[in-house]
């Protein structure tokens, strides 16, 4: 087993299916062993551990796309709880806004 330092930009995105809460954790290391590669994130005590089962994505990207991905995962949870066409339409409009937003627009 070995450990590799993660390059800047690696994040683990998690979504709680019950509450819809989305969280981001920076990946600090990758554990490499015979079974594969496991990302490691830091808890509030500074201990590195594999992200939990609620992790939906581990990706390397920039801050803007990380934020967009997090919002899109939040919207997935909202769509799963939507029951009316108005709610689905609202989620669709928000998704369109998130995906097309760029810094400096809308000011």
N, C-alpha and C positions, 0 to 999 in steps of 0.2 A: 504494500500500500504506500502511496505517496500523496503529497499535497502540492497543488499548484496555486499560486496567487492568481486570482481572477483579475483580468484587465478591467480598467474603469469602464462603466457602462453596463455591466451585467447586473440584472435585477431579477428577483423572484416576485411574481404577482400572485396574490392569493385572494380568493373570494369565498366568504362564508355563505353557503347556500341558504341558511336559515335567516340571517339578518341582512344579507346582501352587502355587507361591509367588504370593501376592497382594501387590501394593504399591500405596500411595497416594501421589500427588504433588499438591501444591496448585497450581492453575492461577493463574499470576501475571498473564498478559496474554493477549489474543486478537489474532492477526494477521488483519487484514481486507484482502482483495484481490479482484481480479476473479474468482478461482476459489472464493471463499467465506470462511469464518471458520475459523481454526485455533487451537486452544488452545495455549498455551506454558507449559511447566513448567521449573523450574530444576534443573540438575544440581549435583553436589557442588562444582563449581568456581564456581557462581554464574551460569553461562551459561544463557540461556533457549533452549529448543528444543521442537519438536513432540513429543508423547509417541509412543512407539514402536508398532509393529504389534501388540504384545501388549496394548494398551489395549482394554479391553472396555466402558468407560463413561466419559463425561465428564458430570458432573452437578453441579448446585448444590443443596446440602442442608445440614442441620445435622450436628453431630458424631455424634450417636447413629445417625442413618440412614446416614451414611457408614460407620460401623463395621458396621452390620448388612449393608449392601450388600457390603462387603469380605468378611465372613464367608460370605455367601451365594455369592459367586463362588468362595471357597475350597471350599465344599461342592459346588459344581458339579463342580469338579475331582475331588473325592473320589468323587462319584457316577459320573463317567466311568471311574474306575479300579475301581469296585466290581464284584465278580464273583459274590457270593453274595447270597441274599435277606436274610441277617442284616446284611450290610454295607449294602445298600440301605435296610433298615429303620432302621439306626443313623443314616444320613445324613438320612433323613426326620425322625426324632425330633430330631436336632440342628437341622435347618432350622426345625422348629416352635418349638423353644426360642428360637432366635435371633430369629425374627420376632415372637414374643410377649413377649420380655423387655423390661422397662422398668426404669429406675433405681429402686433401693429395694426391688425384689422379690427374694425368695429370701434375705433376710437373717435 
